[in-house]
């Protein structure tokens, strides 16, 4: 919380030693006190000096920005003691996490994931093979949620951008160690250790942060009921299946950073991000099928997996005498993943062995440069370029999946080249009005090499972006924002690869899959407008309305082939319209009710709609868009004992999606309850207790598919979830 203004009346120099000692201590925060203490003559009362200290809050950054964005500080990221980034993001405005199970699913803005939401690390696209669970919250400096595309950040952000900034070198030296023990309802404990060490010497400053975690959990448990009915209503298949997955292993990451300062704003830095995970997964499936012939009665699987992501980044900032500056950036990343799976199936005709081995290797190099030119105090021009090249290589071996078929080995590689040029102008024309204008041209070329031939896929998009803010009211506490932009969603590399990946259970809900090298990017025009009101106590109110028109929508279609096997493949269909409204509020209870305690209240809510025009309604939404979300939370700090407590309730409803005229899916709703308590034992030792997903209700989902014979296939799935209890001891040295 920002400190209160300090008013001090000057007085003659005191002679008592304890007073001098007190003034000397205060002088470390306010050097002016020393000068006043040496003045033996008291000035007139009219010369009273007022010293005001105020820390710049997340709301200050948001309020002063010309572009619409939400900034979440490291303190907010760590408030609940979450062990993964997904649990942090699900409480933020306009952000939801899809799916069920222990680890949840993809991150969504405006209810849209799968490439509609752009994930960035330190302002550049996340490296290939990157997973959000590879970053521990302790390693995050701040999170930025940018609602409209910016030329500088890139235009692959139809729903918006989430930029995760890793730990920077702090202004003061810190040494911190955190030990966390977590326990889920299934009684399997996990331990995690995190550390941070920073220092400074002359021109050099550095930070070393990292985490390591052991894994020993029931990773997933589900039950599914599958039926197939012919057009006459005859039941052809009635199947009940259970699935359990256990995981043991470890993961760890480290993010060292070194900064050199050669003068004011003249700096160089090096940063490494390294993540490694090794795990053994044990899977047990069982099928009870009263009607029809089951593919197997039991199936056991054992997967050995080893994955690592490594990224090295170098940056150089150099100012010039005319006030302009350049920023050069170079990074290289490497992702390696290997998984070796052995399956054993018990079938009516005997035992069956299946084997799968997948080797993935992704290498990338990125180079970028920016030129900043201030035009006076209130305007700044930025011109820049970005270029990156990446290669994805995959070797997939599958044996025993199709009877009387030899081992299938597929070698596929893809080279992706991206080149972008952009310019933007951010201008504060007056205290009341600010303007942002930018444009970005970006080209993307993907070349795939496979056994069935080489295929090139090229696209180029020009993306303008206009944003403005108008501040009004007695103290400019009210703001009106609007933006108009063009954005796009490029097909991911795997969806372009023309290789077939076989399924252990080939049916309408577990089909084989194949990419489509002819996919085109989705293109979108977007408009949004927002009203914001900022309060004296640091609170705020916000209402935001957005709209997107998306062309070349990509859908995954599942069909029954002539060989009797089900196959899924992405294709382009018609356009979609997306729109919604987002609300947010923050305030202290004492500002709303006289005499009430200083409880910090917060709330955010969203309602989203979308319609794919080539598919008949009423469930023709885009990509299973989450239709709504609500978060309500409160925090309070006791002075004695030094204790902070808080909680959050989050809710998302279920949604039915008509994927194609013959495919439909349902994703269930979720209600999450999270609480925490942080006790400051002393200045350097804190104990944090937290509980996540206290309600831990089962997650429901279903799917329907009508095949070429008009048989209706339906599957209902129930996935278990668990409450997570955590205790974390934080020690600062």
N, C-alpha and C positions, 0 to 999 in steps of 0.2 A: 504494500500500500504506500502511496506517496506520502512523504512526511509533511506535517503541518508547518505553515509559515512560522518562522522564529523571529520574534521581535525582541531587540535588546537595546536598553537605554545605556548610553555611555556614562561612566563614573570615574572619579579620580583613581589613581593607581593604588590598589590596596597594599597594605604592608604585611598582612598575614601570609605565611608561606603556603597554606593550603589553598588560598584563593588564587595565588599565582600558579600553583600546580593545576588547578581547575581550568584557568584561562589557557594555559599551555596545551592542555589536552583538547580543549575546544578549538584551538588554533589549527589543529590538524585537519579539521573540517572547514574552518573559515579563517584564513590567514588575516583577515581584517581585524580580528579580535586582538592580535598582538599590538598592532598599531594603536588601537584604542586604549589598551592597557598602559602604554607608555606615555599617553597624554595626561599630564597631571592637572590640566585645567578642564573642568567640565564644560562642554559646549551648551549653548542654549537648548531648551526643550524642543525648539522647532527644528533642530538639526538631527532629530531622531533618525536612525538608520534602520531600514527593514531589509532583512536578508530572507529570501524565499528559496527553498529547495524543493524541487519537484522532479520525480522520476518520470521519464517519458513512457507512457503505457501503450499497450497494444491498441487501445482505442484512439490514442493520440496519432499513432502511425496511420491507422485506418482513416481517421478524420482528415488528416493533412494530405493524403494521397489523391492525386488527380484521377487515377484509375481505381476501379472498384475491386477491393481485395480485403480479405480478413487475415490478420496476422496473429499467430499463436506462439507465445514465448516458450522458452525452455521450462520455466516454472509451471506454466499451464500444462505442458506436455507431461510433466512428471507428477502432477497433482494426485492422480489416482494410483500411482505406482504400477502402471500397466507394463506387461512383459512384451507386448508387441504393438506395432504402430497401428494396426487395424482397430484395436480397442480404443486408442486415442482418437482416431479419426471419426469413429461412429458417433461421437458426441458433438462434433463440430457442425456449424450451420450448413445445411444443404448436402451433407455427406452421409451416405449409408453404406453398410457392408452387407453384401448379398450372401445367400446360402446358409447352411446350418453346420452342425458338427462342431468339433473342437476348435478348429482354426478359422471357421467362417469362410467367406468367399471374397469375391473381388470388390475393390473400392469403387463406389459410384458417386458421382455428382449429378444432381437433378434426376436421380434414379437410374442413371445410365453408366455402364462400365464397358468392358471389352473394347477398349480403344477410344471410346467417346470421352473419357476422362484422361487427360494427359498427366502422367506422373513424371516429375523431374527431380533430379538430385543436384543441388547446388546450381540450379538454373539451366541445366542441360538434360536432355532426355535420358532416362534411366538406361543403363547398359543392357544389352541383350542377355537374357537369362536371369535378369535381376528379379528378385521376389521381395515384396515389402517386409516379410517376416525376417529378412536377413539384416534389418536395421533395428537395433534395440533403441527404445526411447531415450536412454541415457546418452546416446550419441547424437541427438538432434539439438541443434541450436534454436531453430524456430521452424514453423510450418506456415506457408503462405497459400491461401486459397484465392485464386484469381478467377473471377467469374466470366470475364470476357477475354478473348484472345488479345495478346499483345505482340507486336512485331518482334520484340526482343526475345520473348519466350517461345515463339513458334505458334503455328496455327492448327496443329493437330489437337484441338481442344474444343470440340463441338459442345460438350457439356461444361468444360472449364479445365483449370489447371491446378494441380496440387504440387507445390514446390517444397521439397524437404531440404533444408539447409543444415549441413552437418556442423558439428561443434567448431566454433572459431576460437582463436586465442583470446582469452579474457584479459581485462586490463590489470588484474591482480593475480598473484600466484595462488594456486589452489592445489590441494591434494585431497582426493576423496575416494573412499572405498565403500561399496554397497554390496551387502550379501542378502539375497532374497530366497526365501523358501516358500514354495507354493504347493498346495494340496487341492486335488479335485475330488468330486464325489466318489470317484472310483478308487480313492485311497492310494493313488500312486504319487508320491512326492517328486518334485523336481527342484533342483537348486540352480541358482544363477548368481554369478559374481560380476560386478562392474567396477571399473576404476577410471579415474581421471587424474592426470598429473600435468600441471602447467608451470611454466617458468619464463623468465625474461632475463636477458643479459645484453646490455648495450643495445645494439641494433637487432639482436636476435630474440625472437619469442617463439614459444612452441607449446603444443598441447598433445598429449598422448592419452587416448581414451579407448576403452575396449570392454567387451563382455565375453563371458563363456558360460554355457548352459548345458546341463546334462538332460537327456530326454529319456523318459521311462513311463510312457502313458498308454492308456487305451485311446488310440488316435481317433477311432470312429466305430460306431455301432449302429446298425440300421436293420429295418424289417421292410420287406416289399411284398405286395400282393399283385400278381400279374394275371390278367385274363385276356382271352381272345374269343370273340363272339362273331359268328357268321351272320349274313344279312337276314336269315330266318330267326335269329335269336338263339341258335344252338350254341352251347358252351363248348368250345374246342380246346381251350387251355384254362386250367385253374392252378396257379402256382404260388406257393408261399416260400419265400427265401429270407435267410438271415445272413448278415455280413458283419464281421468283427475284424478290426485291424489294430495290432499292437506295434508300438515303435520304441526302440531303444537306440541310443546314440548320443551324439553331442553336436553342438554348433558353437561357433565363436566368431567374433569379428573385432577388428581393430582399426582405428582411424587416426594415425599420427598426422600432425600438420606442423609445418615450420614456416615462420614469416620472417622476412628481412625488411627493415625500414631504412631507406637511404635518404630520407627527408620527408617533408610533409606531403602525404598522398603519393609518395614514390616508394612502391613496395614490390616485393616478389614473394611468392609462396609455393610450397610443395605440399601435396596432400596425398595420402594413400588410403584407400578403402579396401579392406580384405575380409572376406567371409568364407568360412569353410564349414561344411556339414557332412557328417558320416552317420549313417543310420542302418539299422536292420529292421525291416517291417515283416511281421508275421500276419498272414491273412487266413481267415477260416470262413468258408461259405457253406451253407447247407440249404438244400432245396427239398421241399415236400410238395409233390404235384399229384393230386388225386385224379385230375383229368389231363390227358395228353402225356407225351413222353418227355421226361425232363432231360436237359442236356447232360446233367450229372446229378448225383445225389449229394455228394460232398466235394469240396474243392479246398485244398490248402496251397498256400503260396508263400514263398520266402524271397524277399527282395533285398539285395545288398546295394546301397546307393552311396555315392560319393560325389559331392558337388562343391564347387568353389567359384567365387566371383572376386576378381582383383581389378582394381582401377587406380591408376596413377595420374595425378593432375598437377600441372605446372601453370602458374599465372604470373603475369608481370603487368603492373600498373605504372605508367610514367606520365607525369604532368609536364606541360610546356609553359613558357613565360606568358603566352597570351591567354592562359586560363584553360585551354583545351587539354585533353589527355587521351592516351590510348591504353587499351587493355588487350593483352594477348593471352591466349589460352590454348593449351595443348594437353590432350589426355589420351591414354591408351588403356583398354580394358580387355580382360580375358575371362571367359566363362567356360568351365569344363564340368561336364556331368556324365556320370556313368551309372547305369542301373542294370542289374543282372537278376532276373526273376525266373524261378523254377516253380511250375505249377504241377500239382498232382490231382487228377480228377478220378472219382469213382463213378463209373457209368454202368448202365444195364449190361453192356457188352464186355465189361472188364475195366481195368485201370488204364488211364491215359496220362501220358506225360507231355507237358508243354514247356517250352523254353523261350524266353525273350531277353534280348540284350540290346540296350540302346546306348550309344555313345554320341554325345553332343558336344560340339566345340564351337564357340563363338568368339571371334577376335574383332576388335574395333579400334579405330583411330579417329580422333576428333580434333579439329583445329578451328579456332574462331578468333575474330578480332573485332574490336569496337573503337570508334572514335567519338569522344564526347566533346561538344563545343557549347559552352554557356554563352547565351546572348543576353548579357546583363545578369541581374540577380534573379530574375523570375522565369527565364526560358532556357531550355537545354535541348540541343540537337544531338541525336545519336545515329550514327551510321555503322553498319557492321556486316559481317559475313560469317557463315558457318559452313563447314564441309566435313563430312565424315564418311568413312568407308568401313564396312563390316562384312565378315564372311562367316556364314553358319554352315557347319558340316555335320551331317548326321549319318550314322551307320546303324541300321535296324535289322536285327536278326530275329526271326520268328520260326519256330519249329513245332510241328504237331498240331497247329491250329486247324488245318483242313486235312481231313482223312486222305490218305494215299497221295499226299502232296509233299514234295521234297522241301527241305529247309529254304525259307525265303530270306534272302539277304538284300537289303535295299541301301544303296549308297546315294546320298543326295547332298548337294551343296547349293548354297545361294549366296551371291554377292549383292550387297545393297550399297548403293552410292547415293548420298544426299548432299545437295548443294543449295544454299539459301543466301539471299541478299536482302537487307532490310534497312529502313530508315524510319525514324520517329521524332516527333517534336512534342515536348511537354512544356506547356506555357501557362504560368499563373498570371493572367492578364490583370487581375486585381485581387484584393483579399476576398472578393465575393465570387470570382469566376475563374475556373481553370479549364484547360483544354488539352486533349491528347489526340494526336493524329499520327498514324503509322501505316506502313505498307510492307508486305513481305512477299517475295517471290521464292518459291521452293520447288525443287525438282527431286523426284525419287525414281531411281532405276534399280530394278531387281532382276538379276539373271540367275536362273535356276538350271543346274546341271543334274540330270537324272538318267537312268537307264533307258527311258523311253524318249529321250531327246532333250534339247536345250530350249528354254523358253525365256524371252525377255518381256518384262512388264515395265512400262514407263508412264510417268504422270508428272504434271507440273501444275501448280496452283498459284494464282496471285491473290493474296489475302489482305485487303485493306481493313483498317480498324479506326473508328472514330469514337472518342469518349469525352464526356464533359461533366463538370460538376459546378453547380451554382449554389452558393452559400447565402443564406438570408436569415432574418430574425434580428433581435436586438443585439445579440453578441455573436451573430453568425453561427448559432447553435443548430440551425436546420440546414439540410443539404438536399438538393435534387440532382440525381445522376441519370445519365442516359448513355447508351452505346449502340453502335451499329458496326457489325463485323462480318467477315467471311472466314470460315474455318473448314477443316476437312478431317476425315478419318481414313488413313491408309490401311490396306489389308496387312495383317501381321504376316511375317515371313512364313510361318508354318502353314498358314492357309493358302499360300501360293505354291507350296511344294507338291509336285505331281506324283506323290508316292502313296501307296496304300498301307494303312496300319490296321492289322487284323485285331478282332475282338475275341476274348476267350468265350464269351456268350454272345453269339450273333443272333440278335433279335431286334425288334423295332426300337428298343430302348438301349441296346448296347450294340450299335452297328459298327461295321468297319468304317474307316474314315479316309478321305482323300482330299488333297488341296485342289485349288483351281487357279492355274497361272493366268487366266484371263480376267481375274477380278479387277474392277475399277474402284478408285477411291470414292468414298461418300463425300459429297460437297454440301455445305450448309451456309445459308445466310441467317444472321441472328440479330435480334434487337432486344434490349432490355432497359428498364428504367426503375429507379429506386428513390424512395424518400427516407431520409435519416434524420433523427433528432438526438442531440447529445445533451446530457444533463450535467449539472454542476458536480454531482458526486461521482462522476465517472461512468454513470449509466448511459444507456442509449436505446433507441427504438429504431427499427428498420423494417421497411416493406419493399420487396423487390418483385418485379414482374418480368418474365422472359419469354421469348419466342424463338424457335428455330424451324427452318424449312430444310429438310435433309433430302438430297437427291442420291440416286444410285444405292439405295439401302441394301446392305448385305444380309442375306438370310441363309441359314444352314438347313438344307432340305434332305430328308431321309427317305429313301425309296428302296423297294425290293427289286433286286436285279434278276436278270435271266438265269444266273447261276444259283438262285435260291438264297443268296446272302443279302443282308441289309447293308446299305451304303449311305453315308452322310457326306455332303459336299456343300461348300458355300457358293452362293450365286448372287448376282445383283438383281434386285427387283425394282419396284417403283419408288416414289418419294414418300416422305413422312413429314407430318407437322407435329411439332413438340412445343408445349408451352406450360407455364406454371407460375406459382406465386410462392415467395419465401418470406417468412416473418422472423424477426429476432428481437429480443428484449433483454436488457441487463439493468439491474438497479439494486440499491441497498434497501432493505425493508425499512430502515430508519428514515429514508427519504420519502417513503410512501405513507408511513404511519408514525405520528409523533410519539416519541418515547419508546419506540420499538428498538430491539437490539440491532446491531449492524450486520445482519445476515445478508450476504450477497446472493441475489436471486438471478437466475438466467433461464431463458426459454428460447427455443427455436423450433419452427414448424415449417413444413413445405407441403405443397400439393402439386402433383405433376400429372400432365395428360400428354398422350401421343397417339397418333393414328397413322398406320401404314395404308396408303390409299389403294393399293392393289389387292388388299385382303379385306373381305367383308367383315363388318363389326359383329358384335360390340367389343370383342377382345383383341382388336387389331393394334395393340400397342407396340412400341418400338423396343425390341431387345429385352422383353420382360421388364420394362421400366417400373421401378418401385413407385407406386402411386402417391405415397405420402410418407411423412416422417414427423415425429414429435420428440423433443427432448426437454425435460424440465429438471432443473438442478438447483441446489443451494449449498452455500459454504459459510462457515462461521469460525472465527478464531477467538478462543478464550484467552484472556490475559494471564490468569493464574488458575490452574497450571497452564503452561504454554502449550496449548492443544488446538489443532485445527481439525475440523470434521466437515464432512460433506457427503452428498449423494446425488445420483442422477437416475432418472427413469426415462428410458427410450422406447419408442414404439414405432413399428412399421407394419402396415397391413399386408395381407396376402394379395396376390395378383394372378389372374388368369390371362394367358397370352395365346392368341391364334397365330402360330408361326407360319403356317401355310394353310391352304384350304383343307388339307387333310391332317394337319398336325396341331395339337393344342397342348399347352403345359400350364401347370399351376405351381406357384412358389408361395409357401406359407408365410404368415406374418410372424413377427417376433416382438417380444416385450422383454427388455433387459433392465435389471436393477443393479446399480453399482454403488458402493459406499466405500469411504475411507476415513481413517483417523491418523493424524500425524502428531506425535508427541515430541517436543523439543526437550530432550532430557537435559542437555546443556548446550552451550554455544556451538559445540562441534559434533554433537551426537544426537541423531534423530531416529525415532522408531516409527515406521509407517505400517499400519495394518489396513488391509483392503479386501474387499470381496467383489467379485465380478460375476454377472449373470446369476443373481440370487434366485430368480424364478426358475431358471433352467428347464423350461418347457420343451417337450419334443418338437422337432421341426418337421412340418408336413410338406410334401410335394407330390405331384402327380403328372402323368403324361398320357396323351392319347395319340394314336396314329391309325389311320385307315389305309389299308394296303390296296394293291391293284385288284384284289378279289372282293373288295368292299368288306373284308373282315375288320372288325374294330378291335385294336389292341389297346389295352389300358393297364397302367401300372400306378399304384399308390405306394408311396414310400414314407416311412417314419424314421427320422434320424434323431438319435439321442443327443442331448447337450448336457453340460455339467456346470455347476457352480465352481468357481476358482477362488480359493482362499490364499492370501499372501501375507507374509510378514517380511519386512525389509529393514535392515539396520544400516543406517547411513552414518559414516564416520568421516569427519574432515580433520586433516592433520595440519 
